[in-house]
């Protein structure tokens, strides 16, 4: 990460410009409004009316339909990119050339080669570059990591199992209400959602040595896959199981709170995550017991968007490395690509 001084002005309030005002951007704007060290001074969308609606809701002074014009006219300390992956190449290059730190939504690009190029562009210009990979910042995963590091369920990981049933992908109207472009994505489940689990598994268990994966399309109205099972081997030992299906439904009251159930098994016992955010501990030979920790229904999925953006700000001000830097994100993408290769070959694949 660059050691260039930030912010550029005398106080510690960072001025942010946001590019994008679609569905998920509202979680970003809400999160920025609750981070004391940041003030969003401008926002942009090709549909100016969307930018204006966001500006009115969050008291943002300037709106634009052209991000280049926005960056020409408004002095900012960093940029938040909240647009679709096919737009990122031009935006990241422009922001990097201006020497501005940036945080960019995932997916970063449509191929590993494009992702590598964009990370290289940011590095070439010496700008801090973080990917908005927010699932690892969900409070239950931070707590599971903390408990394992403390040896609460032992020291050796056996298996991480994650099961997701989103239930938002059945019927001809699947995804249209929230993110209609999901229907036309040629690669969908792993590319758009499974990458979160890849990153979370890496956060909890370390790097992946090889993976086996099978993918299916259950809803014929979409272009890409919407169900899959994958098995991961981790370099430090242990296995990961990913079982996801966006067609069938969960019994959870809010399936989008934790987005699934997780079982974390180690040589000293088991940690369990339930769909309502409940965490339990079951040491070997003992009954399962509830574990109390802080989690909230404010914002998105335990307020992980805010925690992700707070991490970005903290690292920017302290000039330290992002957990989900562009370089770190590439490690998840090579696992993603191995999953797609395995789905074709039927064999174990190395990232």
Secondary structure, 3 states (H helix, E strand, C coil): CCCCCCCCCCCCCEEEEEECCCCCHHHHHHHHHCCCCEEEEEEECCCHHHHHHHHHHHCCCEEECCHHHHHHHCCCCEEEECCCHHHHHHHHHHHHHCCCEEEEECCCCCCHHHHHHHHHHHHHCCCCEEEECCHHHCHHHHHHHHHHHCCCCCCCEEEEEEEEECCCCCCCCCCHHHHHHHHHCCCCHHHHHHHHHHHHHHHHHCCEEEEEEEEECCCCCCCCCCEEEEEEEECCCCEEEEEEECCCCCCCCCCCCCCCEEEEEECCEEEEECCCCCEEEEECCCCCEEECCCCCCCCCCCCHHHHHHHHHHHHHHHCCCCCCEHHHHHHHHHHHHHHHHHHHHCCCECC
